[in-house]
């Protein structure tokens, strides 16, 4: 990766698409997430929000070329994320399968290393799944955090799995998370409680001992009634209000440097419901970071 960093405007945010669902294919999920970035942009243009910053973001386009080789796609996306991150102050990445949660993390990690060689990166994964599957033998959309932990991009103690459901993850995955000492706040831990307050507490704790934080949002973290257009829908999960509130809190934390939105699957969406949800998630994240400059 080139080390030249473009001048960054403190009021600029960037958007990068990763139109790839090869990892979803390998895990047997519903295909269609490769169309996620296209659907996201179509709905983004229709959104007419209060904040003018929504229209001033830099669109870095889509990652290309992408092939049937998942490992190569991850590397191509990593380089694109790194360059985009250097070109804006806040980056939103839209997938695509959640295997690109790894290329998202690795790209941010590499971009931060341009200025500081030793970087300690943290991540909160808002997700029904732990996504810690060992490639056996193929990399899947369930592999991103296994790859991040095994490659040294993340330490186990710097990863928080937020909302993982007992019915969505095998015993081996829970054992791996425990072995790596990852923080896990399961859906069962959250049921009947205030997830937004617990998210805020987890973020505050994490941000104290890392240099930067990435938020990874798998849209199947929301209940199917709110997000039907995903690769692996779940009957139970967060509400849009809860997710928007968590993202607004995240954006206020200056160590949070990027948001990834994954598994948007327009081929299975109903009335653009999930695409709208993805766009509004990004909007709340961006607007919250810059709201003092836009509100009167």
N, C-alpha and C positions, 0 to 999 in steps of 0.2 A: 504494500500500500504506500502511495505517495505521502510524504509528510507535510507537504505544503497545505496550509490552512487558509481558506478564503476569509476575508474580513466578515465578521459576524455582527449583524445588527441586533441589538438587545430586544427589539420589538418584533423580530421575525420568527415565524415558526415554519417548519417544513413538513411536507407530505411525501412519502415514498410507498409505492405499491409493490407487492410481491405476488404476482398472479400464478401461483403454483399449488397444485394439490396432489402431487406425486406421492408425498408422504401419507396422505389420507388414503390413497389407493392401496398402499402397502399394508395399512392396518385394517382395511376392509370397511372404511367409513363411507358415508354418502358423498359422492363426487359433486363438484360444482364450486368449490371454494376458489378455484383459479379465476373465477369471474368476480370475486369479491372486490378488488380494487376498482374495476369498471363500474360496478353498481354503486360503490361508495362515492365515486366522483360524480356520477349522475345525480345522486341525491344531494351531494354537497352543493352543487350549483343551484339547486332549487331552494336550499335553505336561505331564508332572508332574516338573519338574526340582528340583534341590536348592535353587537360589536363589529365595527368596521375591520378589525384585525382579521376576521374570518376570511375576508377577501384579499388580504395582503400576504397570505402564506406563500411560500415558495414550493411549487410542485416539481419535485425531482423526477417525476415520471415513474415508470415501472422498471423493475429489475429485468435485464435481458443480457444475453440469451439464456433461456431456460430449456432444459431437456428432460429426458426420462431418468437421468442420473441424479438421484437425490443428493448425494455427497457433493457433486459438482455444483448443483443449484444452491446448496447452502453456502459454499465458498463464494460463488458469484454474488449472492445476496449480501454476504458479510462485507464484501468490498464496497458494494453500493450503499449499505447502511453507514459504513464508516465515513465515506465521502460526504454523504448527505448530512450526517451529524456534524461534520466540520463546517458545513455551509449554513447553519442556522442555530438559533439558541435553544430551540425546543423542537424535537422531531416526533412526528406521528407516523408509525409504520402500519400499513394495512395489508393483511394477507387475504387469501392464502392459508395453507395448512399451518398448524401450530408447530410443526418441525422447524419453521422459521423463527420460532421464539429463540432458537439457538443462534441463528445468523443475526438476529436482532441484538442479542446480548453480546455476541462476539464482535460485531461491527462497532457497537458503542464502546466496548472495551478497547478496541484498537484505536478508535478516534481519541479517546481520553489519554492513551499512552503517548500520543504525539507531544503532549505538554508535560506529562508526568509518567515516567517509566513504570513505577510501581503503583498500580491502581487496584483498589479494593472496591469491587462493584457489588451492589446489592440488588435484589429483585423481589418484588411481590407478584406472585402469579395468582390472579383471580380466576378460578377455574374449578369445574367439577372434577377434573382429573389431575392427578399428580404429574402426569406426563414425564415419568422417569423410566420408561421402558428401555431395556437394553436392546440395541439392534441385534436381532436374532433370526436371520443374519442381516436383514435389511433395516435401514433407518426408516422410521415411521413418524407420523404426526404426533405420536405419543412419546417421542424420544428426546425432546429439546433439553430438558433439565438433566437428564442422564448425561448427555453430551457436554453440557455446560460444566457440570461437576467433575466429570472425568478429564476434561481438557484443562481444568484450572481457571476457566473464565469466572466461575463462581466457587466460593467456599460453601460448604453445606450450611454453616451458621449464618450465611448472608443471603439465604433463600428462604422466603416465607410462602408456603402454599396456603392460600386463603380460600376456603370454601370447598375443599376436596370432599367428595361424598363417598361414604363407605360402600355403597352399591356400585360405584364406578371404577374401583381400583382393587386389584388382586392383593392377597396377603404379601406377595413378594415385593410389591411396590411400597407398601407401608413399611416393610422391613428394611428396604433400601433407604427410604427417607430417614428412618431411625438410625441406621448405620452411618449415614452421612451427616447426622445431627442437624438436618434441615428443620426449620420451624414449620409446624403444621397446625393450622387452625381449621379444623374440619367443619363441614356443614353441620354435623351433629353437635359440635361445640357452639355453633352460632344459632341453631334453631331456638326460637323463642327469646332471643336476646337482641341487642342493638348492634348489628354488624358494622354499621358506619363508625360507631364509637370504638369498636374493637379493631377495625382497620386503622383508624387514626392512631391508636395506641401502638399497634404493631409497626406502623411506619415511623413513628417517633423513636421507637427503640432501635429499629434497624438503621435509621439514618445517623445515629450517634456514632457508629463504628465503621461506616463505609464512606468512600469518597463520592459516590454517585449511586443513584437508584433508578432502575428501570421498572416500569409497571407493564406487566404482560396480561392482557385481558383476552381470555378465550370466551367467546360469546355464549358457549354452552354453559357458562356459569349462571346464566339467567334461566329462569323457568321457561319451558317450551311455549307456554301461552304468550310470553313476551318476545321470545326469540325462536321462531320455528325454522328460520333459515340458517341452520348450522349443520355441521357434519355429523354431530352426535347429540341430538336433543335430549334434554332431561326433564322429567315431569315437575321436579322441585328445584328451586334455585332462587337467586336474587331477583329483586324487582328493578326496573329501570331507575326509579328514584334512588334506590340504595346505591346502584353502580354510579350514577351521575354524582351523587354526594361524595362517594369515595374518590372519584377522579378529581373532583374540585379540591378536596383536601390534599390529594397527592400533588396537584399542580402548585399549591401554595408552598410546598416544601422545596426550597431552592436546590436541594440535592437530587431531586427528581428531574431527570434529564430527557426522558423519552417514554412514550406510550406505544405499545404494540397492541393492535386489535386483530384477532385471528379467528379463523373458521367462519367468516361471513360467507354463506352459501346461498346466493340469490336464486339458484335453480330450485330450491326447496322453500323459498320465502313465500309469505302470504301478504299480498298487498304492499310490498316493499317495507313491511314492518321491521324486519331485522336490519335491513340496510339503513333505514331511518334511525334505528337505535344506535347503529355503529357511528353514523355521522354525528348524531347528537352527543354521543360519548366523547368523540373528539372535540366537538364544540365546547362542551363544558370544561374539558381539560385545558384547552387553549384559552378560553375566555377567563377562566379563573386565574391563570398565570398572569394575564395582562390587564385584569379588570380595572385596576386603579388608573390606568392610562386611558380607559375608554368610557368610564362612567362619569356622569356629572351629578 
